[in-house]
Amino acid sequence: MTTNNETLADRVRLLRTHGARPKHHHIELGGNFRLDALQAALLREKLPHVERWTAARRANALTYNRIFQSSGPMPDFVFPREITPGHVFHQYVVRSTRRDALKTHLARCGIATEVYYPKPLHTQPVFKKLGYREGSLPNAERASRQCLSLPIFPELGEARLMRVANEVAAFLRG
């Protein structure tokens, strides 16, 4: 969008980032409306690879599961034990009560992770009018403090995947 109206430009920027300012602090309902002609052309080229990429993500998830299941007891650690048909694994999300320390450890090892939802939706300013407050939805709040996404991209490769899983297991057992 092009405009010389700074107020309108600011509002459009806010809406295109899901209403978040700063990141993960949602003050308004928004969306991701950034598909332009170039992105559409790129997606058309990628479409023939989707099934192969999906299979690779699922294989990566199965490998993570195999390693975590055989790693012995890891207190307060949850991973997706069941892989249902059709699950693409856009993200491979684990839970740990030591999430932040685990994230820091993996970063020191050169392993990128992400916390996608550090604040539950009901605590976002955009939903304040619904009347929920901190403590209203304890399971969502606990999940927002514990969830961590591990690398799962199709090109990860078994050696790197095993390194990630082994670092996670070693940290949690240590």
N, C-alpha and C positions, 0 to 999 in steps of 0.2 A: 504494500500500500504506500502511496505517496501522498503527502500532505504538507502544507506549511502551517498547519494548526498544531502547535506543540501539545495542547491539552488532548486533542484527538490522537496524536501520535503516541503519547504516553499511555492512553487507555488501550490502544491496539497492542502496544508492546506488553502490557500487563495481561491482556486476554490471551495472547499467543503463548504465554508461559504458564498456562493453566491458572492464571490469576494469582501467581506467587510473586511476592516481593518482600524480602529477599527469597532465594531458593528455599523451598520447603515451608514457606510461611504464606499460606493462601488467604488472601484478603477478599477475593472475589472468585466466582465460578468462571472458569475459562476453559481453554482447550488447546489443542495443538493443530493449528490451521495452516501449516507451512508447506503444503504440497504444491510445488510449482511445476512448470512444464519439464524442467531439467530433472527434477526428482522423479516425475512420472516416467520419463524415458529411462532413467537408471533402474527403476523398479521393474519396468518391462523386461530389461535385460537380466535382472536377477531372478525373475519368476521361474524360469526353467530349473533353477538350482534349489528351490525351496524344499523339495522332498529330500534331497541329499543332505542339505543342511539340517533339516529336522531330524533325520536319522542319526546324524553325527551328534547332535545335542542329546538325543535320547541315549545313545551309546555312552556319551560322557557321563550322563546322570547314572546310568547303570554301573559304570566303573567307580564313580564316587561311592555309590551305595555299597558295592562289593568291598571296597577298601574300608569304609566306615564300619560295616558290619563285622569285618574280621579284625578290627583294631582293638578289640577288647573294650572294657568299660570306659566310657567317657562321660563323666557326670554332667548332668544338666546340658546335654547336647541332643538336639533333635534334627533329623534330616528326613527328606521325603522318601520314606521306606517303600512306598507303593507307587509304581509307575503305571498309571492308567492309560489305556489306549487313547491315542489322540493328543496326549500331553506333549507339547512342543519344547518345553523347558527354555522359554525366553530368558528365564532366570533360574538359577539353582539356589534356593533359599534355605539356609540352615538357621537354627536358633541355639543361642547359648546365653546363659546368665553372665558369661564373661565376654560378651560380644565385642565391646570396645577394646579390651585388651587383646583379644584374638585379632581384630582388625589391625591394630597397631603392630602386633607381631608379624602378621602376613605382609604388611607394608614394608617392614624392615627387611623382609626376605625378598622384596621386589615383586610381591604378588598383589595385584590390584583387586580390591573388593569394593562393594558399594552397599550403602544403607539407603534404600530407596524411599522409605517412608518413616523418617525419624520422629514424626509427630502424627498421632492418629487423627483421622478426619474430624472427629467430633470436637477436637481441641483447636481446630483451625479457625481463625477469625471469621472466615466466610460463613461458617455454620454456627456462630455464636447465638444467633437468634433462635436456634432450635432448643436452647436451654440446657444442653449438656455441659458438663464441666469436668475438670480433672477428677478422676475417680468414678465417673458415671459408667464407663465401659472398661473395667479393669483388664479383661483379656486382650482387648485391642491395645491398651496402653502397655501391657507387658510385652506383647508382640513387637511393638514399635521400639522397645528397648533391647530386644533380643535378636531380631532378624538381621541376617547378613547374607548378601548374595555373593557366591563364589563364581570365579570364571567358568563359563559353560560354552563359550562360542565354538562353532563347528571346527575351526582350525586349531584348537587348543592342543591336540595331539596327546597321546597316552603318556609320554614322559613328563610333560608339563603338568598334566592333570594329576598324575601320581605324586608329583612333587607337592602340589597344592594340598591334596588329600593327606599326604604324610605329614606335612607341616601342621595342618589342622589337628590331626590325631596326636602328634608329638606334643603340641602346645597344651591340648586339653588333658592329656595324661600326665603331663609334667607339672 
